[in-house]
Amino acid sequence: MKIIQYPEKQEWDSLLSRPDQDQEEIRNSVSQILEDVKKNGDVALQKYTKALDGVQLDNIKVSDEEMDAAAGKLDDALKEAIRMAAANIEKFHAAQKGEETSVEVIPGLNCWQKPVPIDSIGIYVPGGSAPLFSSVLMMALPARVAGCNNIILTTPPDKEGGVHPAILYAARQSGVNKIYKVGGAQAVAAMAYGTESILRVNKIFGPGNRFVTLAKQLVSMEGVAIDLPAGPSEVLVVADDQAPPRFIAADLLSQAEHGTDSQVLLLSASERLLEDTRREIENMLKELPRKDIAEKALEYSRLILLSNMDEIMDMVNCYAPEHLILATENATELSRQVRNSGSVFIGNYTPESLGDYTSGTNHVLPTNGYAVSHSGVNLDAFVKKITFQRASQDGLGNIGESTMTMARAEGLEAHSMAVQVRMENKSG
Amino acid sequence: MKIIQYPEKQEWDSLLSRPDQDQEEIRNSVSQILEDVKKNGDVALQKYTKALDGVQLDNIKVSDEEMDAAAGKLDDALKEAIRMAAANIEKFHAAQKGEETSVEVIPGLNCWQKPVPIDSIGIYVPGGSAPLFSSVLMMALPARVAGCNNIILTTPPDKEGGVHPAILYAARQSGVNKIYKVGGAQAVAAMAYGTESILRVNKIFGPGNRFVTLAKQLVSMEGVAIDLPAGPSEVLVVADDQAPPRFIAADLLSQAEHGTDSQVLLLSASERLLEDTRREIENMLKELPRKDIAEKALEYSRLILLSNMDEIMDMVNCYAPEHLILATENATELSRQVRNSGSVFIGNYTPESLGDYTSGTNHVLPTNGYAVSHSGVNLDAFVKKITFQRASQDGLGNIGESTMTMARAEGLEAHSMAVQVRMENKSG
C-alpha cells in the first residue's frame, strides 16, 4: 500500500477510476439462458441447475417442512440478532412512507400524487461460500412495509439441494411468500418471464455476479424493472488526526474482505494518520480468515494525502462512494457537504458494519459511481407514484383557453377539441 | 372500429397486447453513432447533423441573441399560456418535496435519509412537425424545483439551423442553462459522454423516436441514468351511461392524433355508450387536420364491452395505461381502485389535454405496461436519497454484539472486528 501525496486535480480521474466491467464476452451465454428459460420454463431451470449448481432437483420450491426446520438449525443468538436487525430495518423504512401530496392548483382543479405498491417483487440472493441472509432482510422487509402483494425469492441450492437455514429464517421473518432453489441468469429469467412454477414478477432486486447483473440489465430492456446494476463494493474513509488508526484499519479491511475487486480508499490531510493506519492494516491483516482476498484487494487500495478538508470533500463527491465513513472531529457538520454517496457513516463509533447489518439503513447501494444519480434501495423502490387530477366545470373554465392555445401551437387540434367540446357544453 | 363484446379472461392478454418494438435492426447503427461521438466529439456531432438534419452548423450552441429574439416571435396568448402552465407545474412538483426522514432507531443510534439534487441533467426534445415546448416545461421545471445545478437541452435544428422560438421561450421560463442544436442518438451520446462543447450529464430525460430510445437504453448500461424508455402513447377511457359520447370521442381522437401507433382503448358496461361514441368519432374525425394519422391509429383501437365495473377495473389494472380517463358517475371513488397507471383523469371535465399541458401533473409517463413498476417523471426523478447514520459509543454498545454475530455468520470476520476494536476501546 503506497500513500499517494497531493495528487494534481487532472490526475483525479485516473486515480479514482474503477475496474472496467466488460460484459460483452458473457453476453451470448446470458442471452441464450434467457431465451431458453423463456421458451422451456421449468425444464430449462432444472437443466441449468444440474449443470451449474451440480444438483438434480425434483422440486425447485422450498417446502413448508424445510421452512419449519430452519429455525431449529440456528443459534439463538443469531436468531435474536436477525430479529433485532429486522425490527430496525422495518422502522427506518416505515419512516420513509410518503403521504398522498395534494394541491388545488387553481380554483376547481385538484391534482394529487399517490404511492401505490408494486404488486410482485422478485428477490435474488447469491450463493457462494457464505449465506447472505442480511440481503434477504434488506430487500424483503421494505417490500413488506410498502405493501407489495407477492414477494418471492430465488437462490441457488447447495450441493445437497438445500438452502442455508439462515436464509430461510430471514425470509420467514420478512414476509417472503415463496422461495425457489434456482440461481444465476436462469433465476433472473424465471422471475422476468415466469415459468410453470415461478410467478412472473414486476421488479427484480438483488446482488449477484456478472451473469446475474447482465441478465438483470437485459430483462430490464424488455420491460421488467430492476433495482440497481451491482458492481464491486466500495468504501471511502475520510479521517483526521483524532481518528484511532485501528478503527480505520478495521473499516478498510472489512471492505477488502468482500472480494479481490473491492474498492478501498482513505483520504486524509494528516500524513501521520495515513502512516499509522497503513501499519495497523499490516498487523491486523494477519488475523483474518479471508486474508488472501483482503490482501489482493488492498494492492489496489488508495491512501491519499490531500491539502485540506475542502479538497477532500471535493474528491469524495467526485468519486461518489457506495459507503462513506467520516471519522473526523466535525463529522456531522462535514456530512452536510456530501452530494454524492450511497450511505454515510458519521463519527468514530459508526463502522460500516452497522449499515451492512443492523442500523436499519439499506445495504443495497449504488456502486461504480452510480451514486451521482441513483439512490440505494429504499421504500420508493417498491412503489410507483400515480398522479390524479380532477377539474370541475368551473376549473376547466379557468384553464381551458390556455390549454387550447398550447395544444394548437403544438399542432394537436384534437387535444384542443377535447377541451372545446366540454367548454361549449352548457349543462353539467 | 369494431366493438368487442364480453371477451373471455383468457383472451385479455392478446386483446391488450401492444405493438412489438424490435430494436435489434437499428442496434448496429445506434451503437456506431454512440462510439463515434464518444471518440470524435463535436466533429461527429456536426457530421451527423449535416447528414441527418440536412444543415451545416458552425456553432451548435443556441446564442444569447437567439434566446433574446424568441419572445418577440410568439403570440402574447401563447406566452401567457406557457407561463400559466409553468406556474402550475412548478406548484405541483414543489408539493412533492420530501423532507429529511430521521429516526432514532435505538438509543444512541440515529439514521436519516436526505434528498440531494442530481447535479447535471440533460433534456432531449424531439424535432419533427410540431415544436414540443410543453415537454421542455415538464422536464426542466421539476429539475429546477429539485435544485439541479446544470440543466442542458438538446434538440435537432430545423432546415435553416434554427430552433422553434416556443422551445426557446419555454426553456428560458424553466431555467435551462444551455441549449444545443443536435438531435437523435448523437444528442444522447453527447450528453452521456460529453464533447468539447457539451457537458457530460448525470441523467438524461426526454421522449424520442426508436433511435433516441435505444441510445438512452444503451448509455444507461454504461452508467448514465435515464428517465423512462418511451413507447407509443396510450389512453384508456372508462365510461358509463352518464358520460357525453362527444367528450369521450374527443379524448380518443386526441390520443389517436399523436401517431399511427398510438394505443386507444374504451371500456364500458354500456353498449349504447360504445355505439354512440363510435358514431361521434366518425363525425368528428372529418374536421381534424391530422385525420390520416388518427384514422390509422383508430384501426387498432379497441372498444370493449364488459359486464360490470369490477371487471372493467380489473382490465384497467391488467393493461396499466399511461393515461386513464374515468368518465363515470362515481369517478373519484373508482379512482381508489387504480393500481397500475401513469396518470388518472377524473370526471367529465378533466380531459387528458389538461395533464398534457396545464394542470401541473407531469406528462412524461410510463407507456407499454411500465406503469406496473414505474412512476412518471416527478420530483424524485431529479434527486437521489442518501442515507446517514451516527452511533454514539453507547449506541454502538447497544447494537454491537448483534452486528458481530451476524457478520461472523456470514463469514465476514473483519466486519465483526470493525465493531470489536471500537467496543474494546475504553476512552471516547
Interface residues (C-beta under 8 A of the other chain):
Chain A: D75 A77 L78 E80 A81 I82 M84 A85 N88 K91 F92 A95 Q96 G98 T101 S102 V103 V105 I106 L109 C111 Q113 V116 I118 D119 S129 A130 P131 L132 F133 S134 A166 N202 K203 Q217 M221 G223 V224 A225 P229 P244 R246 F247 A250 D251 L253 S254 A256 E257 H258 M284 E287 L288 P289 R290 A294 A331 T332 S335 V338 R339 N340 S341 G342 S343 V344 F345 I346 G347 N348 Y349 T350 P351 E352 S353 L354 G355 D356 Y357 T358 S359 G360 T361 N362 P366 N368 G369 Y370 A371 V372 S373 H374 S375 G376 N378 D380 K384 K385 I386 T387 F388 Q389 R390 A391 S392 Q393 G395 L396 I399 E401 S402 T403 M404 T405 M406 A407 A409 E410 G411 L412 E413 A414 H415 S416 M417 A418 V419 Q420 V421 R422 N425 G428
Chain B: D75 A77 L78 E80 A81 I82 M84 A85 N88 K91 F92 A95 Q96 G98 T101 S102 V103 V105 I106 L109 C111 Q113 V116 I118 D119 S129 A130 P131 L132 F133 S134 A166 N202 K203 Q217 M221 G223 V224 A225 P229 P244 R246 F247 A250 D251 L253 S254 A256 E257 H258 M284 E287 L288 P289 R290 A294 A331 T332 S335 V338 R339 N340 S341 G342 S343 V344 F345 I346 G347 N348 Y349 T350 P351 E352 S353 L354 G355 D356 Y357 T358 S359 G360 T361 N362 P366 N368 G369 Y370 A371 V372 S373 H374 S375 G376 N378 D380 K384 K385 I386 T387 F388 Q389 R390 A391 S392 Q393 G395 L396 I399 E401 S402 T403 M404 T405 M406 A407 A409 E410 G411 L412 E413 A414 H415 S416 M417 A418 V419 Q420 V421 R422 N425 G428
